[in-house]
Amino acid sequence: MSRRRGMMSEDLKVEIAKELGFYETVQKEGWGGIKSRDAGNMVKRAVQMAEESLAENKK
């Protein structure tokens, strides 16, 4: 099974990791070093940001 290419840009992932407080782990261990809970929270935050952006564009 091949890995699918990520949907989030590297810049967005870094921004969210910094915001959520686990970017230091990413720097030391790479993206594979983060906890699954942190990855889930990162996805939740990205969805929230996308929803906020869509709401802004509708105004």
All heavy atoms as TSV, in Angstrom:
chain	resi	resn	atom	element	x	y	z
A	1	MET	N	N	0.846	-1.174	0.000
A	1	MET	CA	C	0.000	0.000	0.000
A	1	MET	C	C	0.895	1.241	0.000
A	1	MET	O	O	1.818	1.345	0.788
A	1	MET	CB	C	-0.899	-0.011	1.242
A	1	MET	CG	C	-1.801	1.186	1.322
A	1	MET	SD	S	-2.708	1.351	2.886
A	1	MET	CE	C	-3.583	-0.165	2.989
A	2	SER	N	N	0.631	2.158	-0.883
A	2	SER	CA	C	1.434	3.375	-0.944
A	2	SER	C	C	0.837	4.456	-0.053
A	2	SER	O	O	-0.358	4.452	0.232
A	2	SER	CB	C	1.510	3.879	-2.384
A	2	SER	OG	O	0.233	4.279	-2.815
A	3	ARG	N	N	1.692	5.337	0.368
A	3	ARG	CA	C	1.223	6.446	1.200
A	3	ARG	C	C	0.625	7.519	0.315
A	3	ARG	O	O	1.158	7.836	-0.750
A	3	ARG	CB	C	2.390	7.056	1.968
A	3	ARG	CG	C	2.897	6.162	3.038
A	3	ARG	CD	C	3.777	6.949	3.918
A	3	ARG	NE	N	3.189	6.815	5.241
A	3	ARG	CZ	C	3.737	7.262	6.338
A	3	ARG	NH1	N	4.863	7.896	6.298
A	3	ARG	NH2	N	3.157	7.105	7.500
A	4	ARG	N	N	-0.474	8.070	0.789
A	4	ARG	CA	C	-1.086	9.165	0.047
A	4	ARG	C	C	-0.361	10.459	0.371
A	4	ARG	O	O	0.162	10.634	1.459
A	4	ARG	CB	C	-2.558	9.310	0.414
A	4	ARG	CG	C	-3.371	8.139	-0.039
A	4	ARG	CD	C	-4.823	8.375	0.095
A	4	ARG	NE	N	-5.189	8.844	1.416
A	4	ARG	CZ	C	-6.394	9.251	1.740
A	4	ARG	NH1	N	-7.345	9.237	0.848
A	4	ARG	NH2	N	-6.667	9.655	2.952
A	5	ARG	N	N	-0.337	11.339	-0.568
A	5	ARG	CA	C	0.290	12.636	-0.384
A	5	ARG	C	C	-0.580	13.474	0.548
A	5	ARG	O	O	-1.798	13.451	0.460
A	5	ARG	CB	C	0.411	13.330	-1.737
A	5	ARG	CG	C	1.196	14.591	-1.674
A	5	ARG	CD	C	1.500	15.100	-3.070
A	5	ARG	NE	N	1.907	16.473	-2.939
A	5	ARG	CZ	C	1.471	17.455	-3.690
A	5	ARG	NH1	N	0.643	17.198	-4.651
A	5	ARG	NH2	N	1.879	18.679	-3.501
A	6	GLY	N	N	0.032	14.213	1.454
A	6	GLY	CA	C	-0.701	15.026	2.414
A	6	GLY	C	C	-1.495	16.133	1.751
A	6	GLY	O	O	-1.123	16.643	0.698
A	7	MET	N	N	-2.582	16.482	2.390
A	7	MET	CA	C	-3.458	17.525	1.850
A	7	MET	C	C	-3.065	18.909	2.360
A	7	MET	O	O	-3.351	19.899	1.720
A	7	MET	CB	C	-4.914	17.240	2.233
A	7	MET	CG	C	-5.456	15.947	1.650
A	7	MET	SD	S	-5.473	15.926	-0.141
A	7	MET	CE	C	-6.732	17.125	-0.487
A	8	MET	N	N	-2.425	18.964	3.528
A	8	MET	CA	C	-2.046	20.253	4.099
A	8	MET	C	C	-0.646	20.629	3.637
A	8	MET	O	O	0.230	19.770	3.551
A	8	MET	CB	C	-2.035	20.183	5.632
A	8	MET	CG	C	-3.385	20.265	6.258
A	8	MET	SD	S	-3.245	20.535	8.035
A	8	MET	CE	C	-3.358	18.859	8.616
A	9	SER	N	N	-0.444	21.910	3.388
A	9	SER	CA	C	0.897	22.363	3.025
A	9	SER	C	C	1.800	22.274	4.256
A	9	SER	O	O	1.332	22.266	5.399
A	9	SER	CB	C	0.852	23.810	2.530
A	9	SER	OG	O	0.587	24.694	3.606
A	10	GLU	N	N	3.069	22.190	4.009
A	10	GLU	CA	C	4.045	22.123	5.097
A	10	GLU	C	C	3.947	23.376	5.979
A	10	GLU	O	O	4.016	23.286	7.205
A	10	GLU	CB	C	5.458	21.978	4.524
A	10	GLU	CG	C	6.513	21.710	5.554
A	10	GLU	CD	C	6.440	20.323	6.162
A	10	GLU	OE1	O	5.780	19.431	5.600
A	10	GLU	OE2	O	7.065	20.131	7.216
A	11	ASP	N	N	3.762	24.528	5.346
A	11	ASP	CA	C	3.655	25.783	6.103
A	11	ASP	C	C	2.453	25.773	7.040
A	11	ASP	O	O	2.550	26.228	8.182
A	11	ASP	CB	C	3.557	26.987	5.156
A	11	ASP	CG	C	4.848	27.259	4.415
A	11	ASP	OD1	O	5.913	26.788	4.874
A	11	ASP	OD2	O	4.801	27.945	3.382
A	12	LEU	N	N	1.335	25.258	6.573
A	12	LEU	CA	C	0.135	25.199	7.405
A	12	LEU	C	C	0.344	24.240	8.573
A	12	LEU	O	O	-0.020	24.546	9.708
A	12	LEU	CB	C	-1.081	24.773	6.585
A	12	LEU	CG	C	-2.403	24.641	7.354
A	12	LEU	CD1	C	-2.789	25.966	8.011
A	12	LEU	CD2	C	-3.501	24.158	6.431
A	13	LYS	N	N	0.955	23.091	8.298
A	13	LYS	CA	C	1.213	22.133	9.373
A	13	LYS	C	C	2.126	22.746	10.436
A	13	LYS	O	O	1.875	22.578	11.627
A	13	LYS	CB	C	1.840	20.851	8.813
A	13	LYS	CG	C	0.880	20.031	7.994
A	13	LYS	CD	C	1.387	18.639	7.686
A	13	LYS	CE	C	2.623	18.606	6.863
A	13	LYS	NZ	N	2.990	17.230	6.438
A	14	VAL	N	N	3.153	23.453	10.001
A	14	VAL	CA	C	4.077	24.087	10.944
A	14	VAL	C	C	3.342	25.143	11.765
A	14	VAL	O	O	3.505	25.208	12.993
A	14	VAL	CB	C	5.284	24.693	10.195
A	14	VAL	CG1	C	6.091	25.609	11.102
A	14	VAL	CG2	C	6.165	23.600	9.626
A	15	GLU	N	N	2.540	25.962	11.112
A	15	GLU	CA	C	1.775	27.001	11.809
A	15	GLU	C	C	0.885	26.399	12.891
A	15	GLU	O	O	0.853	26.878	14.035
A	15	GLU	CB	C	0.923	27.773	10.797
A	15	GLU	CG	C	0.021	28.826	11.419
A	15	GLU	CD	C	-0.916	29.468	10.407
A	15	GLU	OE1	O	-0.636	29.427	9.194
A	15	GLU	OE2	O	-1.935	30.029	10.841
A	16	ILE	N	N	0.175	25.343	12.551
A	16	ILE	CA	C	-0.732	24.712	13.507
A	16	ILE	C	C	0.049	24.026	14.627
A	16	ILE	O	O	-0.336	24.110	15.797
A	16	ILE	CB	C	-1.682	23.734	12.793
A	16	ILE	CG1	C	-2.617	24.507	11.848
A	16	ILE	CG2	C	-2.497	22.937	13.800
A	16	ILE	CD1	C	-3.468	23.637	10.950
A	17	ALA	N	N	1.149	23.363	14.285
A	17	ALA	CA	C	1.966	22.698	15.312
A	17	ALA	C	C	2.504	23.717	16.316
A	17	ALA	O	O	2.524	23.458	17.526
A	17	ALA	CB	C	3.116	21.934	14.660
A	18	LYS	N	N	2.911	24.870	15.830
A	18	LYS	CA	C	3.378	25.934	16.735
A	18	LYS	C	C	2.239	26.413	17.619
A	18	LYS	O	O	2.406	26.598	18.819
A	18	LYS	CB	C	3.962	27.101	15.938
A	18	LYS	CG	C	5.312	26.794	15.335
A	18	LYS	CD	C	5.825	27.976	14.526
A	18	LYS	CE	C	7.187	27.691	13.915
A	18	LYS	NZ	N	7.669	28.828	13.096
A	19	GLU	N	N	1.073	26.628	17.008
A	19	GLU	CA	C	-0.098	27.104	17.740
A	19	GLU	C	C	-0.510	26.115	18.836
A	19	GLU	O	O	-0.874	26.513	19.937
A	19	GLU	CB	C	-1.257	27.308	16.759
A	19	GLU	CG	C	-2.523	27.835	17.372
A	19	GLU	CD	C	-3.627	28.026	16.344
A	19	GLU	OE1	O	-3.339	28.479	15.217
A	19	GLU	OE2	O	-4.782	27.718	16.675
A	20	LEU	N	N	-0.431	24.822	18.527
A	20	LEU	CA	C	-0.866	23.800	19.476
A	20	LEU	C	C	0.244	23.373	20.443
A	20	LEU	O	O	-0.016	22.619	21.372
A	20	LEU	CB	C	-1.416	22.586	18.727
A	20	LEU	CG	C	-2.664	22.851	17.887
A	20	LEU	CD1	C	-3.089	21.595	17.153
A	20	LEU	CD2	C	-3.809	23.381	18.734
A	21	GLY	N	N	1.465	23.837	20.203
A	21	GLY	CA	C	2.539	23.636	21.164
A	21	GLY	C	C	3.354	22.366	21.036
A	21	GLY	O	O	4.028	21.978	21.991
A	22	PHE	N	N	3.353	21.710	19.888
A	22	PHE	CA	C	4.181	20.517	19.745
A	22	PHE	C	C	5.170	20.614	18.585
A	22	PHE	O	O	5.743	19.603	18.151
A	22	PHE	CB	C	3.335	19.242	19.632
A	22	PHE	CG	C	2.354	19.231	18.483
A	22	PHE	CD1	C	2.743	18.833	17.227
A	22	PHE	CD2	C	1.046	19.613	18.687
A	22	PHE	CE1	C	1.844	18.813	16.174
A	22	PHE	CE2	C	0.134	19.585	17.651
A	22	PHE	CZ	C	0.534	19.187	16.388
A	23	TYR	N	N	5.464	21.822	18.144
A	23	TYR	CA	C	6.407	21.998	17.038
A	23	TYR	C	C	7.821	21.568	17.425
A	23	TYR	O	O	8.564	21.061	16.593
A	23	TYR	CB	C	6.395	23.441	16.527
A	23	TYR	CG	C	7.292	23.635	15.336
A	23	TYR	CD1	C	7.021	22.985	14.133
A	23	TYR	CD2	C	8.420	24.437	15.394
A	23	TYR	CE1	C	7.835	23.140	13.030
A	23	TYR	CE2	C	9.244	24.598	14.298
A	23	TYR	CZ	C	8.949	23.948	13.119
A	23	TYR	OH	O	9.766	24.101	12.025
A	24	GLU	N	N	8.168	21.709	18.677
A	24	GLU	CA	C	9.502	21.288	19.131
A	24	GLU	C	C	9.695	19.784	18.894
A	24	GLU	O	O	10.765	19.350	18.470
A	24	GLU	CB	C	9.679	21.622	20.617
A	24	GLU	CG	C	11.079	21.369	21.124
A	24	GLU	CD	C	11.262	21.848	22.545
A	24	GLU	OE1	O	10.835	22.972	22.860
A	24	GLU	OE2	O	11.831	21.073	23.332
A	25	THR	N	N	8.652	19.016	19.139
A	25	THR	CA	C	8.711	17.577	18.876
A	25	THR	C	C	8.909	17.313	17.390
A	25	THR	O	O	9.692	16.444	17.002
A	25	THR	CB	C	7.415	16.882	19.361
A	25	THR	OG1	O	7.258	17.118	20.749
A	25	THR	CG2	C	7.439	15.394	19.083
A	26	VAL	N	N	8.226	18.079	16.560
A	26	VAL	CA	C	8.359	17.928	15.105
A	26	VAL	C	C	9.795	18.224	14.687
A	26	VAL	O	O	10.374	17.496	13.865
A	26	VAL	CB	C	7.370	18.850	14.356
A	26	VAL	CG1	C	7.623	18.826	12.858
A	26	VAL	CG2	C	5.933	18.451	14.662
A	27	GLN	N	N	10.381	19.261	15.255
A	27	GLN	CA	C	11.755	19.606	14.911
A	27	GLN	C	C	12.729	18.507	15.315
A	27	GLN	O	O	13.671	18.214	14.586
A	27	GLN	CB	C	12.161	20.912	15.597
A	27	GLN	CG	C	11.512	22.137	15.005
A	27	GLN	CD	C	11.960	23.396	15.705
A	27	GLN	OE1	O	11.855	23.512	16.913
A	27	GLN	NE2	N	12.471	24.332	14.931
A	28	LYS	N	N	12.500	17.900	16.473
A	28	LYS	CA	C	13.414	16.876	16.976
A	28	LYS	C	C	13.214	15.519	16.307
A	28	LYS	O	O	14.176	14.833	15.995
A	28	LYS	CB	C	13.228	16.705	18.487
A	28	LYS	CG	C	13.732	17.858	19.301
A	28	LYS	CD	C	13.506	17.608	20.776
A	28	LYS	CE	C	13.953	18.799	21.601
A	28	LYS	NZ	N	13.631	18.608	23.025
A	29	GLU	N	N	11.948	15.120	16.108
A	29	GLU	CA	C	11.646	13.758	15.678
A	29	GLU	C	C	10.955	13.657	14.325
A	29	GLU	O	O	10.724	12.556	13.837
A	29	GLU	CB	C	10.758	13.085	16.728
A	29	GLU	CG	C	11.375	13.043	18.108
A	29	GLU	CD	C	10.437	12.477	19.149
A	29	GLU	OE1	O	9.624	11.605	18.808
A	29	GLU	OE2	O	10.520	12.926	20.312
A	30	GLY	N	N	10.569	14.765	13.745
A	30	GLY	CA	C	9.829	14.744	12.491
A	30	GLY	C	C	8.341	14.551	12.769
A	30	GLY	O	O	7.919	14.369	13.910
A	31	TRP	N	N	7.550	14.554	11.703
A	31	TRP	CA	C	6.090	14.443	11.857
A	31	TRP	C	C	5.682	13.097	12.434
A	31	TRP	O	O	4.659	12.976	13.098
A	31	TRP	CB	C	5.382	14.710	10.530
A	31	TRP	CG	C	5.495	16.127	10.109
A	31	TRP	CD1	C	6.258	16.626	9.097
A	31	TRP	CD2	C	4.871	17.256	10.719
A	31	TRP	NE1	N	6.138	17.993	9.044
A	31	TRP	CE2	C	5.287	18.409	10.025
A	31	TRP	CE3	C	3.996	17.409	11.786
A	31	TRP	CZ2	C	4.857	19.691	10.350
A	31	TRP	CZ3	C	3.559	18.691	12.122
A	31	TRP	CH2	C	3.999	19.807	11.412
A	32	GLY	N	N	6.480	12.067	12.214
A	32	GLY	CA	C	6.173	10.750	12.751
A	32	GLY	C	C	6.316	10.665	14.256
A	32	GLY	O	O	5.855	9.709	14.874
A	33	GLY	N	N	6.928	11.662	14.866
A	33	GLY	CA	C	7.151	11.655	16.304
A	33	GLY	C	C	6.021	12.246	17.127
A	33	GLY	O	O	6.054	12.157	18.359
A	34	ILE	N	N	5.022	12.823	16.465
A	34	ILE	CA	C	3.942	13.424	17.240
A	34	ILE	C	C	2.932	12.358	17.653
A	34	ILE	O	O	2.813	11.316	17.021
A	34	ILE	CB	C	3.231	14.569	16.471
A	34	ILE	CG1	C	2.508	14.057	15.233
A	34	ILE	CG2	C	4.219	15.671	16.126
A	34	ILE	CD1	C	1.640	15.101	14.551
A	35	LYS	N	N	2.222	12.641	18.719
A	35	LYS	CA	C	1.207	11.715	19.219
A	35	LYS	C	C	-0.004	11.744	18.289
A	35	LYS	O	O	-0.284	12.754	17.646
A	35	LYS	CB	C	0.777	12.121	20.628
A	35	LYS	CG	C	1.889	12.061	21.637
A	35	LYS	CD	C	1.428	12.574	22.969
A	35	LYS	CE	C	2.585	12.597	23.955
A	35	LYS	NZ	N	2.218	13.237	25.209
A	36	SER	N	N	-0.717	10.643	18.264
A	36	SER	CA	C	-1.907	10.582	17.407
A	36	SER	C	C	-2.943	11.609	17.849
A	36	SER	O	O	-3.655	12.175	17.019
A	36	SER	CB	C	-2.513	9.178	17.393
A	36	SER	OG	O	-2.854	8.766	18.685
A	37	ARG	N	N	-3.004	11.888	19.133
A	37	ARG	CA	C	-3.930	12.910	19.636
A	37	ARG	C	C	-3.556	14.288	19.065
A	37	ARG	O	O	-4.435	15.051	18.665
A	37	ARG	CB	C	-3.899	12.957	21.158
A	37	ARG	CG	C	-4.756	14.103	21.718
A	37	ARG	CD	C	-4.827	14.039	23.205
A	37	ARG	NE	N	-5.778	12.968	23.509
A	37	ARG	CZ	C	-6.074	12.575	24.723
A	37	ARG	NH1	N	-5.496	13.123	25.758
A	37	ARG	NH2	N	-6.947	11.625	24.917
A	38	ASP	N	N	-2.254	14.583	19.018
A	38	ASP	CA	C	-1.807	15.861	18.449
A	38	ASP	C	C	-2.137	15.941	16.963
A	38	ASP	O	O	-2.561	16.989	16.471
A	38	ASP	CB	C	-0.304	16.055	18.667
A	38	ASP	CG	C	0.046	16.304	20.121
A	38	ASP	OD1	O	-0.812	16.809	20.873
A	38	ASP	OD2	O	1.196	16.005	20.512
A	39	ALA	N	N	-1.959	14.823	16.253
A	39	ALA	CA	C	-2.295	14.802	14.828
A	39	ALA	C	C	-3.788	15.051	14.632
A	39	ALA	O	O	-4.194	15.808	13.744
A	39	ALA	CB	C	-1.895	13.462	14.217
A	40	GLY	N	N	-4.610	14.441	15.465
A	40	GLY	CA	C	-6.058	14.652	15.390
A	40	GLY	C	C	-6.436	16.091	15.683
A	40	GLY	O	O	-7.276	16.676	14.995
A	41	ASN	N	N	-5.792	16.662	16.692
A	41	ASN	CA	C	-6.059	18.063	17.019
A	41	ASN	C	C	-5.612	18.991	15.897
A	41	ASN	O	O	-6.246	20.017	15.639
A	41	ASN	CB	C	-5.375	18.444	18.333
A	41	ASN	CG	C	-6.050	17.837	19.537
A	41	ASN	OD1	O	-7.230	17.498	19.509
A	41	ASN	ND2	N	-5.296	17.660	20.609
A	42	MET	N	N	-4.549	18.604	15.220
A	42	MET	CA	C	-4.066	19.399	14.095
A	42	MET	C	C	-5.101	19.391	12.971
A	42	MET	O	O	-5.395	20.435	12.382
A	42	MET	CB	C	-2.736	18.814	13.621
A	42	MET	CG	C	-1.931	19.735	12.778
A	42	MET	SD	S	-0.246	19.159	12.637
A	42	MET	CE	C	-0.363	18.239	11.149
A	43	VAL	N	N	-5.673	18.233	12.698
A	43	VAL	CA	C	-6.699	18.129	11.652
A	43	VAL	C	C	-7.942	18.927	12.051
A	43	VAL	O	O	-8.498	19.666	11.233
A	43	VAL	CB	C	-7.060	16.657	11.376
A	43	VAL	CG1	C	-8.263	16.544	10.463
A	43	VAL	CG2	C	-5.869	15.923	10.794
A	44	LYS	N	N	-8.354	18.807	13.309
A	44	LYS	CA	C	-9.517	19.570	13.783
A	44	LYS	C	C	-9.296	21.063	13.601
A	44	LYS	O	O	-10.199	21.786	13.165
A	44	LYS	CB	C	-9.795	19.280	15.252
A	44	LYS	CG	C	-10.381	17.931	15.517
A	44	LYS	CD	C	-10.588	17.749	17.012
A	44	LYS	CE	C	-10.904	16.320	17.363
A	44	LYS	NZ	N	-11.011	16.112	18.811
A	45	ARG	N	N	-8.089	21.525	13.935
A	45	ARG	CA	C	-7.784	22.952	13.816
A	45	ARG	C	C	-7.781	23.387	12.350
A	45	ARG	O	O	-8.267	24.463	12.012
A	45	ARG	CB	C	-6.449	23.268	14.478
A	45	ARG	CG	C	-6.053	24.713	14.401
A	45	ARG	CD	C	-7.027	25.616	15.138
A	45	ARG	NE	N	-6.606	27.003	15.007
A	45	ARG	CZ	C	-7.386	27.990	14.572
A	45	ARG	NH1	N	-8.656	27.771	14.294
A	45	ARG	NH2	N	-6.907	29.200	14.448
A	46	ALA	N	N	-7.256	22.538	11.474
A	46	ALA	CA	C	-7.240	22.864	10.045
A	46	ALA	C	C	-8.662	22.966	9.502
A	46	ALA	O	O	-8.972	23.873	8.721
A	46	ALA	CB	C	-6.446	21.811	9.273
A	47	VAL	N	N	-9.537	22.061	9.925
A	47	VAL	CA	C	-10.941	22.108	9.499
A	47	VAL	C	C	-11.592	23.380	10.021
A	47	VAL	O	O	-12.321	24.067	9.289
A	47	VAL	CB	C	-11.703	20.848	9.971
A	47	VAL	CG1	C	-13.197	21.004	9.772
A	47	VAL	CG2	C	-11.187	19.619	9.241
A	48	GLN	N	N	-11.326	23.710	11.274
A	48	GLN	CA	C	-11.885	24.930	11.859
A	48	GLN	C	C	-11.422	26.164	11.079
A	48	GLN	O	O	-12.222	27.053	10.784
A	48	GLN	CB	C	-11.449	25.039	13.318
A	48	GLN	CG	C	-11.993	26.249	14.034
A	48	GLN	CD	C	-11.464	26.350	15.471
A	48	GLN	OE1	O	-10.356	25.885	15.772
A	48	GLN	NE2	N	-12.240	26.938	16.341
A	49	MET	N	N	-10.140	26.201	10.731
A	49	MET	CA	C	-9.611	27.335	9.965
A	49	MET	C	C	-10.279	27.421	8.589
A	49	MET	O	O	-10.608	28.513	8.118
A	49	MET	CB	C	-8.101	27.208	9.817
A	49	MET	CG	C	-7.347	27.392	11.113
A	49	MET	SD	S	-5.609	26.929	11.008
A	49	MET	CE	C	-4.937	28.321	10.114
A	50	ALA	N	N	-10.497	26.276	7.952
A	50	ALA	CA	C	-11.142	26.259	6.635
A	50	ALA	C	C	-12.584	26.745	6.734
A	50	ALA	O	O	-13.045	27.527	5.887
A	50	ALA	CB	C	-11.093	24.850	6.047
A	51	GLU	N	N	-13.292	26.305	7.771
A	51	GLU	CA	C	-14.676	26.751	7.966
A	51	GLU	C	C	-14.741	28.250	8.214
A	51	GLU	O	O	-15.620	28.940	7.685
A	51	GLU	CB	C	-15.314	25.990	9.115
A	51	GLU	CG	C	-15.612	24.541	8.788
A	51	GLU	CD	C	-16.094	23.739	9.982
A	51	GLU	OE1	O	-15.913	24.172	11.143
A	51	GLU	OE2	O	-16.658	22.650	9.744
A	52	GLU	N	N	-13.810	28.765	9.010
A	52	GLU	CA	C	-13.769	30.211	9.271
A	52	GLU	C	C	-13.493	30.980	7.989
A	52	GLU	O	O	-14.093	32.024	7.742
A	52	GLU	CB	C	-12.707	30.528	10.325
A	52	GLU	CG	C	-13.071	30.050	11.716
A	52	GLU	CD	C	-11.916	30.136	12.703
A	52	GLU	OE1	O	-10.798	30.546	12.310
A	52	GLU	OE2	O	-12.136	29.785	13.872
A	53	SER	N	N	-12.609	30.452	7.170
A	53	SER	CA	C	-12.279	31.102	5.901
A	53	SER	C	C	-13.493	31.124	4.969
A	53	SER	O	O	-13.767	32.142	4.324
A	53	SER	CB	C	-11.121	30.366	5.237
A	53	SER	OG	O	-10.819	30.927	3.991
A	54	LEU	N	N	-14.211	30.020	4.905
A	54	LEU	CA	C	-15.407	29.968	4.071
A	54	LEU	C	C	-16.477	30.945	4.573
A	54	LEU	O	O	-17.138	31.605	3.778
A	54	LEU	CB	C	-15.998	28.550	4.054
A	54	LEU	CG	C	-15.222	27.533	3.233
A	54	LEU	CD1	C	-15.798	26.139	3.449
A	54	LEU	CD2	C	-15.249	27.891	1.755
A	55	ALA	N	N	-16.617	31.030	5.881
A	55	ALA	CA	C	-17.597	31.960	6.460
A	55	ALA	C	C	-17.233	33.400	6.136
A	55	ALA	O	O	-18.100	34.210	5.823
A	55	ALA	CB	C	-17.683	31.766	7.971
A	56	GLU	N	N	-15.945	33.727	6.174
A	56	GLU	CA	C	-15.475	35.075	5.830
A	56	GLU	C	C	-15.752	35.392	4.370
A	56	GLU	O	O	-16.120	36.507	4.022
A	56	GLU	CB	C	-13.980	35.214	6.126
A	56	GLU	CG	C	-13.648	35.351	7.576
A	56	GLU	CD	C	-14.096	36.682	8.164
A	56	GLU	OE1	O	-13.940	37.719	7.490
A	56	GLU	OE2	O	-14.629	36.664	9.290
A	57	ASN	N	N	-15.554	34.404	3.497
A	57	ASN	CA	C	-15.754	34.615	2.071
A	57	ASN	C	C	-17.217	34.782	1.697
A	57	ASN	O	O	-17.532	35.378	0.685
A	57	ASN	CB	C	-15.143	33.457	1.268
A	57	ASN	CG	C	-13.642	33.469	1.306
A	57	ASN	OD1	O	-13.004	34.501	1.542
A	57	ASN	ND2	N	-13.035	32.317	1.086
A	58	LYS	N	N	-18.122	34.267	2.529
A	58	LYS	CA	C	-19.549	34.393	2.245
A	58	LYS	C	C	-20.075	35.780	2.603
A	58	LYS	O	O	-21.139	36.157	2.149
A	58	LYS	CB	C	-20.341	33.329	3.014
A	58	LYS	CG	C	-20.199	31.961	2.398
A	58	LYS	CD	C	-21.134	30.979	3.041
A	58	LYS	CE	C	-21.066	29.648	2.322
A	58	LYS	NZ	N	-22.049	28.704	2.835
A	59	LYS	N	N	-19.346	36.481	3.438
A	59	LYS	CA	C	-19.819	37.818	3.867
A	59	LYS	C	C	-19.651	38.840	2.793
A	59	LYS	O	O	-18.917	38.824	1.915
A	59	LYS	CB	C	-19.055	38.268	5.116
A	59	LYS	CG	C	-19.454	37.473	6.324
A	59	LYS	CD	C	-18.718	37.975	7.541
A	59	LYS	CE	C	-19.113	37.162	8.754
A	59	LYS	NZ	N	-18.435	37.582	9.942
